[in-house]
Amino acid sequence: MLIISDISELDRTLNTKRKEFTQVSLVPTMGNLHEGHLKLVNMASKVSDFICVSIFVNPLQFGPKEDFGFYPRTLEEDIEKLKNTECSLLFLPNSDDILRNIKEFKADPYLSSILCGKTRPNHFDGVVTIVSRLFELFKPNDAFFGEKDYQQLMIIKDFVTKQNLNLKIHGISTERESSGLAKSSRNNYLDNVEREKAALIYKTLRKIREEIIRSENCDRALKEGRIFLKKNNFKIDYLEALSKNTLREPDTLDELILLCAAKLNNVRLIDNLRI
């Protein structure tokens, strides 16, 4: 596995490797890798013969009162984990280099204003700006993102379409703890008791899904889910049922996806579940 930090070296290396390999894939991450990230690399290996991973904690997507300074950074462990995968190249850019003269982009106004966008203004602008920069540097054929961040996935797909980029975006299903808790770097903020309690989000989503399938009463199922989470001391940001294709009001139950963000002791957790 090659490890590169310099942008010029990355460009030279990719130019050489493209003569040898036909399919370049990119897995953008912010590090603190877990099984969910490694699953993205594994899925990339099924369609690509040269797999690149980037680790960069993107300051552009953090608000002034968010956890950029405390975001878990575990570079040595991340490198060891990637050595046991099919990763061909790891990119560790210097913040000043990758942000220098960066072209800023705006995420879709609707998609970035709902759900997480209501409480995290400009967050998704920061996401598409840095993702665009990575796409510019790597020029990948395919890029892989986790479905846990479903809104982000939809925004990136929309961005790629509108920018007419010759690139396929793959959304990979969420990796979970045995309890059902979605794997996340922010789970590191939780102690063992809190981790078990955090799994109630996924259990609630499953219960809501069962109720919607049984009764076709979406509003009642969501109301009961909100009451349950609040009784268990979650501070709900949102718990909604939207179209998995547009993140707007759905036309049919078949296209529903349940989306939730809630805080447990100030740790913000997100999850989703298709009907």
N, C-alpha and C positions, 0 to 999 in steps of 0.2 A: 504494500500500500504506500503510495507516494503521499507525502505531507508537504503542502505548499502554503506559504503565507503571502508571498509577493505576487502582485497582480501581473507583472510583466512575465515572471516565470510561469505563472499559470497559463498565460496566453501562448507562450512558446511550447509548453508541454502539450496543451490541447491541440495545437496545430500539428504537432508530430503524431500524437495518438490518433487523430482522425484519419491519418493515412493507413493506420493499422486496424482500427476498429470502425464499424459502420454505425453503431447505435450508442449514443452517449446519453446517459440518464443522470438526473440531478435530484438529490434529496436535500432540500434546504432545512436546516435545524438551528435551534438556539442552544444546542448542547444539553448537558445533563441527560444523556441518552438512556432510554429504558427500552423494554421489549417492543413498545409501539414503534419507536424509531427504527429499531433493527428489523422489524417487520417490513417497513417501507423499503429498506435496502434489499431485503430478500425478494420482495415483489419486483423491484427494479431489475434484479438479476435474471428474472424470467423473460424480460423483453430487451435487455441491453447487454452488450459485451464490454462496456466501460462505464462503471458506476462511480459517480462523484457525490460526495457528501460535503456540505458546508456547515460550519459551526460559527455562528455570529449572533451575539445577543444584540438585537437591533434596537438602538435607543430611540429610533423614530416612532416606534409603536407603543412606547410607554408614556403615560401621562405624568404630570409633575408630582402627583401623590402616589404613584404606583411603585412597584418593587424592582425597578431596574437595578439599583445598587445592591439589592439583596438576592437577585435572581440566582438560583443555584448554578455554580460553575464547577464542573468536575472534569476538566480537560484530560488529565492523565487516565482516568477511568474510561472516559469516552474513547480515547485512542485504543486502549486495550480491547474494548468491546468491538470496535470496528475491525480490528485485526482478525477477529474470528468470523467475519462476514466476507462477502464478495466485493466489498468496497475497493475500488481501484485507486481513488484519489481523495484525499481529505484536504479541504481548503479552509484555512484559518486566517481570514483577512484581518489586517490591522484596521481599526475603526477609522482612523484619519484617512487612510488610503481609499477605502471603499466608499466613504461618504464625500470625498473631495469632488467638488463640481457635479455632484449627483443630480440627475434630473428628477424633480419631484412630480409625482402623479397623484391624482385624486381617484379614490375608489368610486364605484357607482353610487350616485347620491341616495337612491332608495336603499340598496342593499347595505350600505354603510350607516344608515340612520336608524335601523331597527335593531331589536335584540341587544347584542353587546354594544352596538353603536350608540345607543341612547345614553349610556353611562360612560362610554369611552370615546369621546369625540376625538377625531383625527387619528384614532388607532389604526383603522384600516387604510388610511392614506399612507401611513408609515409602512404598513405591510406591503402594499403594492409598489411603493417606491423602492424598497430594498429588494423585493422579489424581482422587479423589473431589472434592477442592476445586476442581479445574479444571472438572470436569463441572458442579459447582454454579454456578460463575461463568459458564460459556459456554452451558450447557443445549443442547449440540449435538444434531443429529439423528444424526450419524455421527462416529466417531472412528477414527483410523488409527494402527496400530502395526506395527512390523516383525516378521517371523517369526524373525529371528535370535535375538531374545530370546523364544524359544518358551514357556518356562515363565512368564515375565511375561505374555505374551499370554493364556495359559490362565487365569492368576490374575485378570487384569482381566476377562475374559469371565465367569468364575465370579462375581466381585464384582458386575458389572452385573446378572446374572441374579438373584442373591440379594437385591440391593437394589431389584429390580423397577424399574430405570431404563428410561425410554423412549428407548433409545439403541442403535444398531447399532455393534458393534465389528468393524472390518475388519482382518484380518491380511494383510500384504503381503509377498510373497516377498523373500528376501534378495538384496540387490545385492552383486556380487562384483567383486574385482579380476580382471584378466586371468589371474592365477595361480590363481584360485579362492578366494583369501582373502576371507572375509566382510568387507564394509566396516564399520568400527567407528571411533569416535572414539579408542579406545585404541590403534589401529594407529599413531597418531602417536608412541607411545612406542618404536616399533620402528625400527631403521635398515634400510637397503635389504637387507642380507644377512638380517637377522632376518625381514623381511617375506616374503622368498622361502621361508624355512624354515617360517614360520607357515602357509603354504599347505598344508603336509603334513597338517594337520588335516582339511581338506576332502578331500584326496586319499585319506586313510585312511578317511574315512566312505564315499567312493565305492567303495573296494576292499571294505570290509565289506559294503556293500549287494550288490555283485556276488557275493560269496561266499555270502551268505544266499540270494539268488535261485537260485544254482547248486546249493547243497548242502542248503538249508533247515536248516543247523546254525548257529543264532544264537550259541550260547555259544562255539563254536570260532572263529567269525569275530571276535567281540569280543575274545577272548583274543589272537588274532594281531594285532589292531589296537592293543591296549594294549602288547604287546611292541614293536611297530614304533615307536610314539611314544616309549616310554621309551628305546629305543636311539638316538633322535634328540634326546635330552636334554629332552624335555617332561616336566613334572611333572603327572601326570594327576590332576585333581580327580574327574572321573567320565567314563565312556564306557559308555553304556547304550542298550538298545533297549526302548522302552516303547510303550504305545498312544498314538497321536497324538490320540485323543479324550479319554482320561482320565489319561494319564501314570501308569497302573498296568500291571500285567502284561498283555500283549496276548493276545487269544483267537486271532487269526490273524496270519499274516505280513503280510497285506495292510494291516493297520492300524498297522504298525510305524513308528516314527520313531526315528532314531539321534540321540542327544544327547551332546555332548562339551564339557567345560571342561578346559582345561589351561594351565599356565603355561610360558611361554618366557622365560627370563631375568627372572622376576618379573612379566612382563606376562601378565595373565589373559585368555585368549581363549575365546570360546564359539562353537559352531556346531551345526547340526543338518541332518539329511537324511532325507527320507521314503524308505521302501522302494519 
